[in-house]
Amino acid sequence: MKFLLLSLITHHPDPVTGEWLSPSERIREVVDTAVLAEQLGFEGFAVGERHEKPFLASSPPVVLAHIAARTSTLELWTGVTTLSLLDPVRAFEDYSTLDNLSGGRLQLMIGKGNGTAQADLFHVTPEDQWDRNREGYELFRALWENETVTWEGRFRPSLTDAVTVPRPLQPRLTIWHGSATSRESVDLAARYGDPIFSANVTNPIEPYAELIEHYRERWAAYGHDPAEARVGAGTAGLYVARTSQEAIDAYRPQFEQRLEFARENGLPGVFETIEDFVERSSALIGSPQQVIDKVLRYHERFGHEVMHVTADRGGFSVAEQRASLELFQAEVAPALRAAIPHRDAVAIPHNEAVAIPHSEAVTA
C-alpha cells in the first residue's frame, strides 16, 4: 500500500489554543509538512483545490511547485484538480510545467469540485458541471499526449493545430478520478481505464463501497481486465498513539471543531460523538494495531492500494503531530505495505493516446 498526506489548506483557529496563523504562515506550514512527509517515508503529498473560505488551496500547482523545489522523491498529487472550473489549456500548461520541474513526480486527481464559489466565481452550475468535467478531462488528456491538437467543444474556444508547451516529462500521465458519491465520475474513469480515488470521509463505509463496486462493474463492462482496476481511498482523520484512550482524548478538540463547522455551514451531522466517529468512520484514531486492523477491514470492501491521511495538525502541536506520523510510519505503514501490495502504473507509449469521443478532436 502507498500512503499520501493530503491538505486542503484549511484556515481555522487552533481548536485548543485559539491561535490564528496568517495565510502566509499556514501555506508555509503545509510546505514544511510535505518536506517532513518525505523525510518520514510517505510516498506522496496531495494538495486539494477549493475556492472559498475556510480554505487557502486555490492554486495547487503553485504550492506543489514549491514542494517540488524542497523535495526530491515525493510524489506530487492534486486532491482534486477541479477541471470543471479551469481552462484545460491553462491547466495543461501549469501541470506540464510542474511535471518538468519535479522530474516527473506529478500524479493528477481530478473531480468536479463543490462549494458555492463554483457558481459565484466561475459560473459553473450543477446543471453543467458534469459536462464541463468530462470535456475538460478529454481535452486535457489530448493536450498531454499529443503535440498538435485540433478540437471543438462547448465550453471553450475551439483549437486548430494548437501546439502547447512545455511538453510534459511523463508522456502518459496517470489521472485519478476523485469521487465521494458520483457515479458520473467513476463511469468516466472506467470508460478510459483510469483509476479512482474514493473520498471516504463524510459517511460510514457503505456508500463508498457501493460506488467502488459500481466502478468495477463499469470497468468490466467497458472491456477492461478486472484485475487491472485500481482504487485509492481517503480517511477522515489521523492520530496514532500508544493507547486508544490517549488517541481519543488528544483528538477530541478537533472532532468538536468539526462538529461546530458542520453546524455553522448547515451540513448534516453524521457522527455525533467522537466514540461513534472512531468506530464507524474511516478515521484512523487509536493504537497502531487498531489502525492496522481498521485499514485491513476497509481494504476487504474497497480493494484499495493507495490511501491518503490528513497532513493538517489541527489542534495538535508540531511535536504531537510529528510523533503521530512517526508512529504511523514506524509501526502501521510497514505492516500494511507488507499485507497489501501496491502496483505502480505501467507507462503507456506516447502513440497509444486515448480517443476523444465526446467532442470533435483531431490530433497529430
Summary of the structure (lengths in Angstrom):
residues: 364
radius of gyration: 20.0
end to end distance: 37.9
largest distance: 62.4
contacts: 1163
relative contact order: 0.15
helix: 44%
strand: 16%
